[in-house]
Each structure stands twice: as C-alpha cells, then as structure tokens.
Amino acid sequence: MIDTKELENDIMKSGLKRKAIARELGITTAGLSKKIRNLSEFRASEIEKLTKTLGWTRERRDQIFFNHNSDLKSTKGG
C-alpha cells in the first residue's frame, strides 16, 4: 500500500490538477483516485511517470511507494 497522505500532499504542493496527472499517466481521473486510495495498484510504468511528473527523487518515490516498515508485523518465531 502506498502512503496516501504523503502522495496527496505532494500532488497538492505540485500545483497540478489530478486531471493533468491522470492524463500524464494515461488513466482516467477516477482511475487515479482509486489508485491514490489504495483501491487499485499503480503499475511500475505509472510510478515512473508520476515520479517524473512530480519531480521526485528516487528516495522520495520509495518513501511513498515502498516504505512499509510501519505496516509490517514481526514474523520472528519464538
């Protein structure tokens, strides 16, 4: 799952409308909304385009899409 709050903050800070971002990704605004709300997944190509569109570094991209430490539970056996 993505960090929805951080993604929405970055979109807001960019000054871009969701319609423009969706168009860049080649999806509808409804499709973008579903992806932001974790109702469907972003494709790798969409993540790449979003990274370029929002001017993210690789680190920022990873914070939003791949940093799940707070969601993971320990799997260590006892």
Beta strands, then each sheet from edge to edge (+ up, - down):
end
